[in-house]
């Protein structure tokens, strides 16, 4: 299926510190049956967003199941100096379905050291 204008974006807010989560690594996977294909990798900028969409500009957005993996543990270690034994969250996976190839999907992460929330944004 060719790209019909759909794209996927994300951003991360550090709710404990009250600011965007800058420097947080994010991986995007496409899931097909038992297969998990890495589609894109990015790091959040000073605004907590990736510099370009995770999907939809260079790669065709396809209908299907995807998973964003946020490397929260690495971020927490770098920002707050948490030690491994203090970490509660390490990798935060968010699995979701994109069912329209021409839609904008925005999947934000609200992150704190001991919990997180997400939703389909606009």
C-alpha positions in Angstrom: 0.0 0.0 0.0 1.5 3.4 -0.9 1.6 6.3 1.4 -1.6 8.3 1.3 -0.5 11.0 3.7 -0.8 9.1 6.9 1.9 9.5 9.6 2.8 8.6 13.2 4.2 11.0 15.7 5.0 10.8 19.4 6.3 12.9 22.2 7.2 12.4 25.9 6.6 14.6 28.8 8.4 14.1 32.1 5.6 14.7 34.6 7.8 14.3 37.7 10.0 17.2 36.5 7.3 19.1 34.7 9.1 19.3 31.4 9.6 17.6 28.0 11.7 14.4 28.2 14.7 15.3 26.0 17.1 12.7 24.9 14.8 9.7 25.3 15.3 6.9 22.8 12.2 5.5 21.0 12.0 2.4 18.8 9.1 1.6 16.5 8.2 -2.0 15.6 5.7 -3.4 13.1 4.1 -6.7 14.3 2.9 -9.3 11.8 1.9 -12.6 13.3 4.9 -13.7 15.4 7.3 -11.3 13.6 8.5 -8.0 15.1 10.2 -5.8 12.6 12.2 -2.7 13.7 10.9 0.2 11.5 12.4 3.3 13.0 14.5 4.6 15.9 14.6 8.2 17.1 15.6 10.3 20.1 13.4 13.0 21.5 14.6 16.6 21.1 14.4 19.5 23.6 10.6 19.7 23.1 10.3 15.9 23.9 9.3 15.2 20.3 11.1 13.4 17.6 12.5 15.6 14.9 10.4 14.0 12.2 7.5 11.5 12.2 8.3 8.0 13.3 6.5 6.7 10.2 5.0 8.1 7.1 7.6 10.3 5.5 10.4 7.9 4.4 8.4 4.7 5.0 4.9 3.9 3.9 2.4 3.8 6.7 0.6 0.5 6.5 -2.5 -0.6 8.3 -1.5 -3.0 11.1 -0.3 -3.5 14.7 2.7 -1.4 15.9 4.6 -1.0 19.1 6.5 2.0 20.3 9.2 1.1 22.9 10.3 4.1 25.0 13.7 3.6 26.7 12.6 5.2 30.0 15.2 3.5 32.2 18.1 5.1 30.2 16.4 8.4 30.4 15.8 8.2 34.2 19.4 7.3 34.8 20.6 10.2 32.7 18.2 12.8 34.1 17.8 12.0 37.8 20.8 9.8 38.4 18.7 6.9 39.4 20.6 3.7 40.0 19.6 0.3 38.5 18.3 -0.9 41.8 16.1 2.2 42.1 14.5 1.9 38.7 10.9 0.7 38.4 10.4 1.3 34.7 12.9 0.3 32.1 11.4 -0.1 28.6 7.8 1.1 28.2 6.1 -0.7 25.3 2.9 0.7 23.8 1.2 -1.6 21.4 -1.6 -0.1 19.2 -3.4 -0.6 15.9 -3.3 1.8 13.0 -6.3 1.0 10.8 -6.3 3.9 8.3 -3.3 4.5 6.0 -4.2 8.2 5.5 -4.7 9.2 9.2 -2.4 11.0 11.7 -1.6 8.9 14.7 -0.1 10.7 17.6 0.9 8.5 20.6 2.3 10.6 23.5 3.8 9.2 26.7 3.4 10.9 30.1 6.3 9.5 32.1 7.2 9.6 35.8 9.7 7.3 37.6 7.0 5.0 38.9 4.2 5.2 36.3 3.1 6.3 32.9 0.0 7.1 30.8 -0.7 7.3 27.1 -3.6 8.1 24.8 -4.3 8.7 21.2 -3.6 12.4 20.7 -4.2 14.7 17.8 
